[in-house]
Amino acid sequence: MKHHRAALLIALMSAVLATGLSPVTANAASSGVRKKAPKQAIDKGPAETRAERDKRLARECKGRPNAGACEGYGN
């Protein structure tokens, strides 16, 4: 059992060392230019403006009770 663990440990260590010592390619070493990261989309807020929302609520809440989302727009 101990021999299996030791062999496994040696195999893992050699794999880690082999990946860490990989040679650098000539292109990556010679060119000092890095690629720019893509720009992330900027959230521009709600889809409708405040004026558009007021008009929509006045239209949708016409004749409804003055409560909930229609508060101030009903009747």
C-alpha positions in Angstrom: 0.0 0.0 0.0 2.8 2.4 0.9 4.6 1.6 -2.4 1.5 2.6 -4.4 1.2 5.9 -2.6 4.8 6.7 -3.1 4.6 5.8 -6.8 1.5 8.0 -7.2 3.2 10.9 -5.4 6.2 10.7 -7.6 4.1 10.6 -10.7 2.1 13.6 -9.6 5.2 15.6 -8.7 6.9 14.8 -12.0 3.7 15.9 -13.9 3.6 19.2 -12.0 7.3 19.9 -12.6 7.0 19.0 -16.3 4.1 21.4 -16.8 5.9 24.2 -14.9 9.1 23.9 -16.9 7.5 24.0 -20.4 9.6 26.1 -22.9 8.3 29.6 -23.9 7.5 29.9 -27.6 9.5 32.4 -29.7 6.5 34.4 -30.7 5.3 35.0 -27.2 8.7 35.9 -25.9 9.7 38.2 -28.8 6.5 40.2 -29.1 5.7 42.3 -26.0 2.2 43.2 -27.3 -0.7 41.9 -25.2 -4.2 41.5 -26.6 -6.7 43.9 -25.1 -9.5 42.5 -23.0 -12.9 42.8 -24.6 -15.0 45.6 -23.3 -17.9 44.7 -21.1 -21.3 46.0 -21.8 -22.4 49.0 -19.7 -25.8 48.9 -18.2 -27.6 52.0 -19.3 -30.4 51.8 -16.8 -34.1 51.1 -17.4 -35.4 50.5 -20.9 -37.9 53.4 -20.7 -37.4 56.9 -19.6 -39.3 58.4 -16.7 -41.5 60.4 -19.1 -42.3 57.2 -21.1 -43.1 55.4 -17.8 -45.5 58.2 -16.7 -47.3 58.1 -20.0 -47.6 54.3 -20.0 -48.9 54.2 -16.4 -51.5 57.0 -17.1 -52.7 55.0 -20.1 -52.8 51.6 -18.4 -54.2 52.8 -15.1 -57.1 54.8 -16.5 -60.3 53.9 -14.6 -58.5 51.5 -12.1 -58.3 51.9 -8.3 -55.6 54.2 -7.2 -53.4 51.6 -5.5 -50.2 49.6 -6.1 -48.4 50.5 -9.3 -51.3 52.7 -10.3 -51.0 55.0 -7.3 -51.1 58.5 -8.5 -52.1 57.5 -12.0 -55.6 56.0 -11.6 -59.0 57.7 -12.0 
